[in-house]
Amino acid sequence: MTIPVEATTGVNALDPDNPGFNGLFTLYPNPVEDYLFLAFHLDQPGDYIIRITDVLGRDLLILDQRTIQPEQVIELNLSEYIPAPYFLQIESPDQKTRRCFPVQKID
């Protein structure tokens, strides 16, 4: 029996500590090579801060006070990032959540 496997996967953003963010965004592909896509699934537009940090907590990218539209997809260029785990943090005015994602370079 052969089971087809899709090579690119995503990270569905489920956070048991922050249920208000559950299902509101998806990260793909997983792992990331050059571009990370952040797809929002909102009921209405909202203001968010998007931040990428390294494992030491250093800010590498900050998109400050972005108004995000429902079903908006944001493309983040990570082609200069070295292979390593990184964290994506999304903050709204009343809560925040964080996801880990790996950057991997394919030769």
QUIMO-V88183 format. One record per residue. N is the residue number from 0. PSI is psi as a letter, one per 20 degrees, with the letter a starting at -180 (NA if undefined). OMEGA is omega in degrees with one decimal (* if undefined). BURIAL is b if it has 9 or more other ideal C-beta (glycine too) atoms within 8 Angstrom, else e. Layout:
N/PSI/OMEGA/BURIAL  N/PSI/OMEGA/BURIAL
//
This chain:
0/p/179.1/e  1/p/177.4/e  2/o/179.0/e  3/p/179.8/e  4/p/176.6/e  5/p/-173.7/e  6/h/-178.2/e  7/p/177.6/e  8/r/178.2/e  9/r/176.6/b  10/o/176.0/b  11/p/-171.4/e  12/n/174.3/b  13/p/-175.7/e  14/o/-179.1/b  15/h/178.8/e  16/i/179.9/e  17/m/-174.9/b  18/i/177.4/e  19/h/178.7/e  20/i/-174.4/b  21/p/177.8/b  22/j/-177.1/e  23/i/176.1/b  24/q/177.8/b  25/p/174.8/b  26/p/174.6/b  27/q/-7.7/b  28/r/178.7/b  29/o/3.5/b  30/r/-180.0/e  31/p/172.4/b  32/f/-179.3/b  33/h/-176.2/e  34/p/173.4/b  35/p/177.6/b  36/p/-179.4/b  37/o/-177.1/b  38/p/179.1/b  39/q/178.2/b  40/m/-172.9/b  41/q/173.5/b  42/h/-179.3/e  43/r/178.4/e  44/q/178.9/e  45/r/179.0/e  46/p/-176.8/e  47/q/168.8/b  48/p/-179.7/b  49/p/-174.4/b  50/p/171.5/b  51/p/178.6/b  52/q/173.6/b  53/a/-176.6/b  54/i/176.9/e  55/i/179.0/e  56/j/178.9/e  57/p/177.1/e  58/p/177.6/e  59/h/-179.4/e  60/p/175.4/e  61/p/170.7/e  62/o/-168.3/e  63/p/175.2/e  64/l/176.8/e  65/p/171.3/b  66/o/-177.4/e  67/p/178.4/b  68/q/175.0/e  69/p/178.6/b  70/j/176.7/e  71/q/175.5/b  72/p/178.6/e  73/p/178.4/b  74/p/179.7/e  75/p/-179.5/b  76/o/179.5/e  77/k/-174.7/b  78/h/179.7/e  79/i/-179.1/e  80/q/177.0/b  81/q/177.3/e  82/p/-178.1/e  83/r/171.6/b  84/q/177.5/e  85/r/179.0/b  86/p/172.7/b  87/p/177.5/b  88/p/176.7/b  89/p/-179.2/b  90/p/168.5/e  91/r/180.0/b  92/h/-175.2/e  93/i/179.1/e  94/r/175.5/e  95/q/178.1/e  96/q/-177.0/b  97/p/177.9/e  98/q/174.9/b  99/q/174.5/e  100/q/179.3/b  101/q/167.9/b  102/p/-176.9/b  103/p/177.7/e  104/p/179.9/e  105/p/-179.6/e  106/NA/*/e
//
